């Protein structure tokens, strides 16, 4: 399976266009006009949505024109070949696992596991070094958010057992 550049450009233009459309409709529900006290809640999101919608339309037209131009000349360059798709799939699966572990076990456990795995498997670090990097990152999160800024982060069942609550 190979994803061509044209298909990626179409998908991106459609996705961003749908986001712009959602922004426009959401802003219409909030009101996009001016009142005596200033702009309504949907004023700026409405225009940002219009800009996003216009840019998406521009990219969609540009992709079609570029694709039509290159149709007879040469085969279109691949955007995502099988090997890159596999690596992207592994990255997305690891990210999904990080989210699930974070929601069930807390941000510190999730961070240690995700950073350690990424450094070990994708970064090529030895496991003890990767574990040190993961633990150091989680410690940094704790010090910056919990200790310095007093912003509590999501905690799971393990942190209270360690006295980090």
N, C-alpha and C positions, 0 to 999 in steps of 0.2 A: 504494500500500500504506500503510495507516494502522494502527498498533498502538494499540489502545484501552487505557485505564487498567486496566480489568478484566483484560485479558490480561497486562499487565505485572505486575500484582499476583499473578496466578496463577503466572506463570513464576518470579517472585522467591520466592514462598512454597514452591513445589516445589523450586527449586534450593537454598534454604537448608535445607529439610527433608532433602534428600538429603545435604547436608554434615553436618547433625546426625546423621543415621543412620550415615553413614560414621564419624563420630567415636565414636559409641556402639559400633559393631562393632569398630573398631580398639582402643578402650579395653578391650573384653572380652578381646581377645587378649593384652593386656598385663597384665590383672588389675586389678580395680577395688576390691579390698578393702583391709583394713589388715593389716599384719604387725607383728611386735614392734618393728621399726625405723621404722614410720610407714606412710603410704599407699603403695600399689603405684603403678607407673608410670601406669596407666590411670585412677586414681581421679578426678583433676580433669578430664581430658578426657571421661570418661564423663558426669559431671554437666553439663559445658558442652554436650556433645552433646545431652543430654536437654533442657536449657533451650532450645537452638536448635531442637530438634524441636518442643517445646511452643509456642514463639513462632511458628514457621512454621505450625503447625496453627491457632493463633489468627488469624494473618493470612489464612490460606486461608478460614476460616469468615467472617471479617469481610468479605473481598472478595465472597464469594458473597451474604452478606446485603445489602451495599451495592448490589451489582449487581441483586439481585432487587427492592430498593426502588425503584431508578431505572429499572427496565425499562419501565414504562408512562408515565413522566413526560416524559422527553426523551432524545434520543440521547446516548449516553455520550461524554464529552470524549476527544479523541485524546491519546494519550501520546507518540506518535512519528509525525509526519507525514513525507511524502516528503522534504522539504528537510532536516529534522533527521536523518532516517535516512541521507541522503547525506553530511551533515557527520560523523555518527558513523562511517560506513563509512570515510571519508577518515582520520579520527583513528585508527581501529583499524588500517588499512592502514599508516599511518605508524609506529605503535607496533610492528607486526609487522616492518616494515623495520628499525626501530631494533634490535630484538632480533637479527635475522639479521646485520646489519652489526656489532653488538657482538660476537657470537659468532665472526665470521670476521675482523674487523679490529681488535677491541679496544674498550674502553669509551670511550677518548678520541676516536677517529675517529667512533664511533657517536654520541656525545654532541654533537660539533661538528655533524655532519650533521643530527641530529634537531632540536636546538635552533635551528640556523640555519633549517631548513626551516619549523619551527613559527612562529618569529618573523616570517619573511618572508611565508609564504603565509597563515597564520591570524592573525598579529598585525598584519599590514599594515606592518611595518617595511621600510625600504629594504634591499636585499641587503647592502651593506657594513656597515650597522648590525647586521643580523641575524647576519652572519658574526662580527662582533666580540662579540656576546652569546654565540654558540655557543662561540667560542674562549675567552672569559672563563670560561664555565661549566666547560669542560674543564680549564682551568688551575686553577680553584678545586677541582675534584675532585682533581687531582694534588697541589696544596698541602695540602689537608686530609687526604686519606687517605694518600698516599705519603710526603709530607715530614713532616707533623706527627705523625700517628698510626702511621706505619710499617706501614700495611695495604696490601698489594699488591692492585691491581685487575687485572681481566682485560686482558691486553695482546695485541694482534695483531702482525702482521708489520711494521707501520710504526714502532711505538714503539721497538723496538731499533735501527732504523736512525737514529733521531733521538737516541739515547743515553738514552732514558727507559726503562730496564729495570732 
